[in-house]
Amino acid sequence: MDLTLPFDQHLLDSIFQSSYPQIKSERNMNLGYVAEGLGELFNWNNIIVTEQRNNGSLFNSPATTAAALIHGQDNNRCLEYLQSLLKTFENWVPTIYPLEIYTRLCLVDTIQELGIDRYLQSEIDSILDETYRLWQQKEEEIFTDITCCAVAFRLLRIKGFEVSSDELAPYAEQDHVNLETTGVSTILELYRASHISIHEEETILDAINEWTSKFLKQQLRSETILDKKLQKKVEYELKNFHGILGRVGNRRSLDLYDVEKYHIMKTAYRCPTIYNEDFLVFARQDFNHCQALHQKEFQQLERWYKDCGLDRLNYGRNVLHVAHFIASTVIGDPQLVDARMSYAKHVVLVTHMDDFFDHHGSREESHKILELVKEWKEKPSVDYGSQEVEILFTAVYRTVNELAEKASVEQGRCVKHHLINLWVQMLTSFVKELDTWGDDAAMTLDEYLSFAWVSISCRICILTSIHFMGIRLSDDMILGDECTNLCIHVSTVSRLLTDLQTFQKEKEEKKLNAVSILNEARDKDEEMVVSEIEKLVEYNRRKLLRMASSRSGFRSSANCGSHCALSLAKLLSTTSPSTRKPRIICISCSVIVILPQGMWSCSCRAHLDKCQ
């Protein structure tokens, strides 16, 4: 090109000589990745011995491998790697090769985050099956790349593959990860992987979580994340440490999806397989379709509410929007309309019953409702004793009968006795709680949780809705140990998180609460008791995640029940116990806001009337 550059040769030699000690230092081994720019100053023979991979390359880098062949000793494996590239790509070579496993995993992750994975489930399963086979074979492409290893671990474990957290042991300590050459996105993937704990003792994941969370928070404080979308993603992940809800996460991913995203390797590299306009357009259309469907479902819910006469109750919380939001989040598949409606209706009914038992009904009226449900017969208005009792019982009676009739078609058998029994058990636990108010007799935490996990009402919502998931279930399956344990774990998480929020208020009202029970039994200060209960929440959350991600047992025949429970656990954990402010999403504009308890509104002025 006949270029004459205005560089002083003596100055250039001086610069290279001053950096020579750093280049020779064994401490900075990561210079090997860019060693082709160092020429003969680098110890090529040493790095070939320590870093050459089974495919003959150094760091899967054609440039570094070519430089090693030039400056190091003759190495047939380097030559064979380079020749294989020319056979594959002919007149060009990629910056990194191979990169197939990581690319496929990123593709799966992207499709799931955008909420369009249900259309490509067989392809996703095929990729994960192949990845698991390579994981078992200790494939270098997975285990020599921190990001690939973290993403593979997370996706495989969530899908129920048996992958050990021991494989992440090299990254358990921050000192073992070179932060100068490891990007924030890689640390974020380690952080996300650290949350997939399914065993009681997973010290490696706990250690990774501790240092990666501190590192990411420090990056946010120092404002050193230049990629603004990556910064927002880090913020979102740190706030939602218990997991991100499906449809809410999908909405967020649509905002953060960057068609022009590229990775800085040795050059700027953009993967069109993962980042392309077609994915974004399709995901937006699918999300808008689902939102339109949810709006119609909400209108149906409003009509049901009025038909049941629940709008005539002059007390308690109006939770129609909340119930619809919860149901749409827990059961997101657009085809499962009946399951969603069943879930939402039960949230509304249970909430009104809870308010009546806790604050607005007499002890006699509460016992009356339980007896009516046990008898399961409509009566003349005069026999109910009060209008509130009549409205509540008839709403339950007609709703359950309607759902039982639909479920009998879905299941090919009568399930009414099962649905009624769920209500009897839940209201019995309500009455038991009611009878303990003001009781000075000591109660252990185990005794309290033996009925409090039922009264929190997660079980009745899940076990009613799964009849509409498109899978036929026997009584033995629904009433079996595995399904029961699933409900116990998610209900215990819900109960304990609720108690952490309300213990001050319930202490004044002399109501039972896990915090008060432990405080009295163990004579510990409040902060220690809260910490102990949070550990119990985490224990049950891990048990739940392990069951929900299992590839055997209940999941193989009714995985929707596990999915419901896990989604509900995430929903219950979206805020810290110290604040416990619910999140709600506008059904018209999808704006997510965090609100003080008891207030349901949207910051979108155009739809404010629909969201209040």
MARNUNU-71804 format. One record per residue (C-alpha): x, y, z; residue number from 0. Coordinates in steps of 0.25 Angstrom, whole numbers. Each point is the difference from the previous one (the first is absolute). Layout:
N
PT  east north    up resi
PT     X     Y     Z  NUM
...
% end
This chain:
612
PT  east north    up resi
PT     0     0     0    0
PT    13     9     1    1
PT    -4     6    13    2
PT    10     9     7    3
PT    -4     1    15    4
PT     6    11     9    5
PT     5    -9    11    6
PT    14     0     6    7
PT     6   -14     0    8
PT     8     3    12    9
PT   -13     4     8   10
PT    -7   -12    -5   11
PT    11    -9     5   12
PT     0     7    13   13
PT   -15    -2     2   14
PT     1   -15    -3   15
PT    12    -2     9   16
PT    -7     7    12   17
PT   -12    -9    -2   18
PT     9   -12    -1   19
PT     0    -4    15   20
PT   -15     0     0   21
PT     0    -8   -12   22
PT     9   -10     6   23
PT    -7    -1    13   24
PT    -7   -13     3   25
PT   -10     8     8   26
PT    -7     6   -12   27
PT    -2   -13    -8   28
PT   -12     6    -7   29
PT     9     7    -9   30
PT     1   -13    -8   31
PT   -14     3    -6   32
PT     5    12    -7   33
PT    15    -5    -1   34
PT     0     1   -16   35
PT     2    15     3   36
PT    13    -3     8   37
PT     8    -7   -10   38
PT    13    -6     5   39
PT    -1     7    14   40
PT   -10   -11     4   41
PT     4   -14     5   42
PT    -7    -8   -10   43
PT     5   -14     3   44
PT    -5     2    14   45
PT   -14     4    -3   46
PT    -1   -11   -11   47
PT     3   -10    12   48
PT   -10     6     9   49
PT   -11     5    -8   50
PT    -1    -8   -13   51
PT   -14    -7    -1   52
PT    -4   -13    -5   53
PT    -3     5   -13   54
PT    14     6    -2   55
PT    -4    15     2   56
PT     4    10    11   57
PT   -12     6     6   58
PT    -8    -5   -12   59
PT     6    12    -7   60
PT     5    -1   -14   61
PT     9    12     1   62
PT     7    -4    13   63
PT     2   -14    -6   64
PT     6     5   -13   65
PT     9     9     8   66
PT     4   -12     9   67
PT     3    -8   -13   68
PT     9    11    -5   69
PT     8     4    12   70
PT     0   -13     8   71
PT     5   -14    -3   72
PT    -6    -8   -11   73
PT   -13    -5     5   74
PT    -8    -9    -9   75
PT   -13     2     8   76
PT     0    15    -2   77
PT     2    -2   -15   78
PT   -11   -11     0   79
PT   -10    10     7   80
PT     3    11   -10   81
PT    -1    -9   -12   82
PT   -14    -5     5   83
PT    -4    14     1   84
PT     4     3   -15   85
PT    -8   -13    -4   86
PT   -12     5     7   87
PT     0    15    -3   88
PT     9     0   -12   89
PT     5    15    -2   90
PT    -4     5    14   91
PT     1    -4    15   92
PT    -9     4    12   93
PT     6     7    12   94
PT    -3   -11     9   95
PT    -2   -15    -5   96
PT    -7    -8     5   97
PT   -11     8     6   98
PT   -12    -9    -4   99
PT    -4    -5    14  100
PT     0    14     6  101
PT    -8     6   -12  102
PT   -11   -11     1  103
PT    -1     2    15  104
PT    -1    15    -2  105
PT   -11    -2   -10  106
PT    -8    -9     9  107
PT     1    11    11  108
PT    -4    11    -9  109
PT   -12    -8    -5  110
PT    -4    -3    14  111
PT     2    14     5  112
PT    -9     6   -12  113
PT   -11   -10     4  114
PT    -1    -7   -13  115
PT     6   -13     5  116
PT   -13    -8    -1  117
PT     1     1   -15  118
PT    14    -6    -1  119
PT    -1   -10    12  120
PT     5   -12    -8  121
PT    12     7    -5  122
PT     3     5    13  123
PT    -1   -14     6  124
PT    10    -5   -11  125
PT    10    11     3  126
PT     0    -2    15  127
PT     0   -16    -1  128
PT    13     2    -9  129
PT     6    10    10  130
PT    -2   -10    11  131
PT     7   -11    -7  132
PT    12    10    -2  133
PT    -1     4    14  134
PT     1   -14     5  135
PT    12    -2   -10  136
PT     7    12     6  137
PT     0     7   -13  138
PT    11    11     0  139
PT    -8    10    -8  140
PT   -10     0    13  141
PT    10    -1    11  142
PT    11    10    -5  143
PT    -9    11    -2  144
PT    -6     6    13  145
PT   -13     6    -7  146
PT    -3   -13    -8  147
PT     2    -8    13  148
PT    -9     9     8  149
PT   -11     1   -11  150
PT     0   -15    -2  151
PT    -1    -3    15  152
PT   -12     9     2  153
PT    -8    -5   -12  154
PT     3   -14     2  155
PT    -3     0    15  156
PT   -13     8    -2  157
PT    -4   -11   -10  158
PT     3   -11    10  159
PT    13    -6    -5  160
PT     9    -5    11  161
PT    11    10    -1  162
PT     9     2    12  163
PT     4    14     6  164
PT    14    -6     2  165
PT     3     4   -15  166
PT    -1    15     4  167
PT    10    -2    12  168
PT    11     7    -8  169
PT    -8    13     1  170
PT    -4    -1    14  171
PT    10    10     4  172
PT     1    14    -6  173
PT    16    -1     0  174
PT    -1   -12    -9  175
PT    -7     8   -11  176
PT     8    11    -7  177
PT    -9    12     0  178
PT     9     8   -10  179
PT    -4    -9   -11  180
PT   -13    -6     5  181
PT   -12     9    -4  182
PT   -12     4     8  183
PT    -9    -9    -9  184
PT     8   -12     4  185
PT    -1     4    15  186
PT   -15     2    -2  187
PT    -1   -14    -5  188
PT     8    -6    12  189
PT   -10     8     9  190
PT   -12    -6    -7  191
PT     5   -14     1  192
PT     3     2    14  193
PT   -15     1     3  194
PT    -3   -14    -5  195
PT     2    -7    13  196
PT    -8   -12     2  197
PT     7    -7    12  198
PT     1     4    14  199
PT    15     2     0  200
PT     6     6   -13  201
PT    11     8     5  202
PT     6     2   -13  203
PT   -12     7    -5  204
PT    -1     8    13  205
PT    14     4    -2  206
PT    -2     5   -14  207
PT   -13     7     3  208
PT     7     8    11  209
PT    12     5    -8  210
PT    -7     2   -13  211
PT   -12     8     7  212
PT    10     9     7  213
PT     8     2   -13  214
PT   -12     4    -9  215
PT    -5     9    11  216
PT    13     7     0  217
PT     0     1   -15  218
PT   -14     7     1  219
PT     5     9    11  220
PT    12     4    -8  221
PT    -8     2   -13  222
PT    11    -8    -8  223
PT   -10    -8    -8  224
PT     1     7   -13  225
PT   -11    -8    -7  226
PT   -13     6     5  227
PT    -9   -12    -3  228
PT    10    -9     7  229
PT     0    10    12  230
PT   -15    -1     0  231
PT     0   -15    -1  232
PT    10    -1    12  233
PT    -9     9     8  234
PT   -12    -8    -3  235
PT     7   -14     4  236
PT     5     6    13  237
PT   -14     5     4  238
PT    -7   -13    -4  239
PT    10   -10     7  240
PT   -11   -11     2  241
PT    -3    -1   -14  242
PT    -7     8   -11  243
PT   -15    -3    -3  244
PT    -2    -5   -14  245
PT    -9    11    -7  246
PT     6    11     8  247
PT    14    -5    -4  248
PT    -4    -1   -15  249
PT    -5    14     0  250
PT    13     5     6  251
PT     8    -8   -10  252
PT    -7     6   -12  253
PT     5    14     5  254
PT    14    -5     3  255
PT     1    -8   -13  256
PT    11     6    -9  257
PT     0    -4   -14  258
PT    13     7    -2  259
PT     7    -6    12  260
PT    14    -5    -2  261
PT    11    -6     8  262
PT    14     5     1  263
PT     9   -11    -2  264
PT    13     3    -8  265
PT   -10     7    -9  266
PT   -14     5     1  267
PT    -8   -13    -3  268
PT   -15     0    -2  269
PT    -8   -13    -1  270
PT   -12     1    -9  271
PT    -5   -13     4  272
PT    -3     5    14  273
PT    -2    15    -2  274
PT   -10     3   -12  275
PT   -12     8    -3  276
PT    -9   -12    -3  277
PT     1    -5    14  278
PT    -4    14     6  279
PT   -11     2   -10  280
PT    -6   -14     3  281
PT     2     1    15  282
PT    -7    13     0  283
PT   -12    -5    -8  284
PT    -1   -12     9  285
PT     0     9    13  286
PT   -10     9    -6  287
PT    -9   -12    -4  288
PT     1    -5    15  289
PT    -3    14     5  290
PT   -13     1    -8  291
PT    -4   -14     5  292
PT     3     4    14  293
PT    -9    12    -1  294
PT   -12    -8    -5  295
PT     2   -10    12  296
PT     0    12     9  297
PT   -13     4    -5  298
PT    -6   -14     2  299
PT     6     1    14  300
PT    -8    13     3  301
PT   -13    -6    -5  302
PT     2   -12     9  303
PT     3     9    11  304
PT   -13     7    -2  305
PT    -8   -12    -3  306
PT     4    -6    14  307
PT    -4    12     7  308
PT    14     3     6  309
PT    -1    14    -4  310
PT   -11     2    10  311
PT    10    -3    11  312
PT     3    13     7  313
PT    13    -5     7  314
PT    14    -6    -3  315
PT     9     2   -12  316
PT    -3     1   -14  317
PT    10   -10    -6  318
PT    -6    -2   -14  319
PT    12     7    -7  320
PT    10    -7     9  321
PT    -7   -14    -2  322
PT     1     2   -15  323
PT    14     4     1  324
PT     4   -12     8  325
PT    -7   -10    -8  326
PT     6     6   -13  327
PT    14    -1     6  328
PT    -1   -14     6  329
PT    -7    -6   -12  330
PT     5     8   -12  331
PT    -3   -10   -12  332
PT   -11     7    -8  333
PT    -7   -13    -2  334
PT    -3    -3    15  335
PT   -11    10     1  336
PT    -9    -9     9  337
PT    12    -2     9  338
PT     3    15     1  339
PT   -15     3     3  340
PT    -1   -11    11  341
PT    13     6     6  342
PT    -5    14     0  343
PT   -14    -3     5  344
PT     6    -8    12  345
PT     9    11     4  346
PT   -12    10     0  347
PT    -8   -10     8  348
PT    11    -4    10  349
PT     3    15     2  350
PT   -14     4     3  351
PT    -2   -12    10  352
PT    13     3     7  353
PT    -4    15     2  354
PT   -14    -5     5  355
PT     7   -10    10  356
PT    10    10     4  357
PT    -7    13     2  358
PT   -15     1    -5  359
PT    -7   -13     5  360
PT    -3    -5    13  361
PT     5   -13     6  362
PT   -14    -6    -2  363
PT    -1     4   -14  364
PT    14    -5    -4  365
PT    -4   -14     6  366
PT   -13     1    -8  367
PT     7     1   -13  368
PT     9   -12     3  369
PT   -13    -8     3  370
PT    -7     5   -12  371
PT    12    -5    -9  372
PT     0   -13     7  373
PT   -14    -2    -3  374
PT     1     6   -14  375
PT   -15     3    -2  376
PT    -6    14    -4  377
PT   -10     4    10  378
PT   -11    11     1  379
PT     6    14     3  380
PT    -6     0    14  381
PT     8   -12     4  382
PT    14     6    -2  383
PT    -2    10    11  384
PT     6    12    -7  385
PT     2     5   -14  386
PT    15    -1     0  387
PT     0   -15     4  388
PT   -10    -2   -12  389
PT     8     8   -10  390
PT    13    -7     4  391
PT    -6   -14     0  392
PT    -8     1   -12  393
PT    12     6    -8  394
PT     9   -12     5  395
PT   -12   -10    -3  396
PT    -3     4   -14  397
PT    15     3    -4  398
PT     4   -14     5  399
PT   -11    -7    -7  400
PT     2     7   -13  401
PT    15    -3     0  402
PT    -3   -15     5  403
PT    -9    -2   -13  404
PT    11     6    -9  405
PT    11    -8     7  406
PT    -8   -13    -1  407
PT     0     2   -16  408
PT    15     2     1  409
PT     4   -11     9  410
PT   -11   -10    -4  411
PT    -5    -2    14  412
PT    -7     7    11  413
PT     9     9     9  414
PT   -10     8     7  415
PT     3    -8    13  416
PT    14     4    -1  417
PT    -2    15    -2  418
PT   -10     0    11  419
PT     9    -7    10  420
PT    11    11    -3  421
PT   -10    11     4  422
PT    -3    -8    13  423
PT    14    -2     3  424
PT     4    15    -2  425
PT   -12     5     8  426
PT     3   -10    11  427
PT    14     6     1  428
PT    -7    14     0  429
PT    -8    -4    12  430
PT    12    -6     7  431
PT     7    13    -1  432
PT   -12     8     4  433
PT    -1    -9    13  434
PT    14     3     4  435
PT    -1    15     0  436
PT     2     5    14  437
PT     4   -14     5  438
PT    11     1    10  439
PT     4   -15    -2  440
PT    14    -1    -6  441
PT     2    -6   -14  442
PT    12    -4    -8  443
PT     3     4   -14  444
PT    -2   -14    -5  445
PT   -14    -1     6  446
PT    -3    14    -6  447
PT     5    -4   -14  448
PT    -8   -13     1  449
PT   -13     8    -4  450
PT     6    14    -4  451
PT     5    -6   -13  452
PT   -14    -4    -3  453
PT    -7    13     4  454
PT    10     8    -9  455
PT    -9    -6   -12  456
PT    11    -2   -10  457
PT    -4   -15     0  458
PT   -14     2    -4  459
PT     3     9   -11  460
PT    11    -9    -6  461
PT    -8   -13     2  462
PT   -13     5    -6  463
PT     7     6   -12  464
PT     9   -12    -4  465
PT   -13    -7    -5  466
PT     0    10   -12  467
PT    14    -2    -4  468
PT    -3   -10   -11  469
PT     5   -12     8  470
PT    -9   -11     6  471
PT     4    -2    15  472
PT    -5   -11     9  473
PT    -4     2    15  474
PT    13    -7     4  475
PT     8     9    -8  476
PT    -6    13     5  477
PT    -1    -5    15  478
PT    14    -7    -1  479
PT    12     3     9  480
PT     7     7   -11  481
PT   -11    10    -4  482
PT    -3     2    15  483
PT    15     3     3  484
PT     0    10   -12  485
PT   -12     7     6  486
PT     6     0    14  487
PT    13     7    -5  488
PT    -7    11    -8  489
PT   -10     2    11  490
PT    11     1    10  491
PT     8    10    -8  492
PT   -13     8    -1  493
PT    -4    -1    14  494
PT    14     4     6  495
PT     1    12   -10  496
PT   -13     5     4  497
PT     3    -2    15  498
PT    13     8    -2  499
PT    -9    11    -6  500
PT   -11     1    10  501
PT     6    -5    14  502
PT    -1    14     6  503
PT   -14     2    -3  504
PT    -4   -14     4  505
PT     8     1    13  506
PT    -9    12     4  507
PT   -13    -8    -4  508
PT     5   -12     8  509
PT     0    -9   -13  510
PT     9   -12    -2  511
PT    13     3    -9  512
PT    12    -7    -2  513
PT     9    11     4  514
PT    -7     2    14  515
PT     0   -15     2  516
PT    15    -1    -2  517
PT     3    13     8  518
PT    -8    -6    12  519
PT     6   -14    -1  520
PT    14     3    -2  521
PT     2    14     7  522
PT     7     6   -11  523
PT     0    14    -5  524
PT    -9     3   -12  525
PT    11     2   -10  526
PT     6   -14     3  527
PT   -14    -6    -1  528
PT    -3     6   -14  529
PT    14    -5    -5  530
PT    -4   -14     5  531
PT   -13     0    -7  532
PT     6     5   -13  533
PT     9   -12     1  534
PT   -12    -9     1  535
PT    -6     7   -12  536
PT    13    -2    -8  537
PT     0   -15     4  538
PT   -15    -2    -5  539
PT     3     8   -12  540
PT    12    -9    -4  541
PT    -9   -12     3  542
PT   -11     5    -9  543
PT    10     3   -11  544
PT     6   -14     0  545
PT   -14    -6    -1  546
PT    -4    10   -11  547
PT    12    -3    -8  548
PT     0   -15     2  549
PT    -1    -8   -13  550
PT    -7   -12     7  551
PT   -11    -3     9  552
PT   -12    10     0  553
PT     6     9   -10  554
PT     1   -10   -11  555
PT   -15    -1     0  556
PT    -5    13     6  557
PT    11    10    -1  558
PT   -10    12    -1  559
PT    -2    -2    15  560
PT    14     1     3  561
PT     1    12    -9  562
PT   -12     7     7  563
PT     7    -2    13  564
PT    13     5    -4  565
PT    -6    12    -7  566
PT    -8     3    12  567
PT    12    -1     9  568
PT     7    10    -9  569
PT   -12    10     1  570
PT     0    -1    15  571
PT    15     3     1  572
PT     1    12   -10  573
PT     2    10    12  574
PT     8    -1    12  575
PT    -7    -3    13  576
PT     4    14     5  577
PT    -8     8   -10  578
PT   -10   -11    -5  579
PT    -6    10   -11  580
PT    -8    -8   -10  581
PT     3     2   -15  582
PT   -11     1   -10  583
PT    -1     1   -15  584
PT   -10     8    -8  585
PT    -8   -10    -8  586
PT    -1    11   -11  587
PT    14     6    -1  588
PT     8   -10     7  589
PT     7    10     9  590
PT     5    -6    12  591
PT     0     8    13  592
PT     3    -2    15  593
PT   -11     5     9  594
PT    -3     1    15  595
PT    -8   -11     5  596
PT   -15     2    -3  597
PT     2    10   -11  598
PT    -2    -6   -15  599
PT     3    11   -11  600
PT     8     2   -12  601
PT     9    11    -4  602
PT    -5     0   -14  603
PT   -10    11     0  604
PT    -7    -5   -13  605
PT    -4   -12     8  606
PT    -1     5    14  607
PT   -15    -3     0  608
PT     2   -14    -3  609
PT    11    -3    10  610
PT    -6     6    12  611
% end
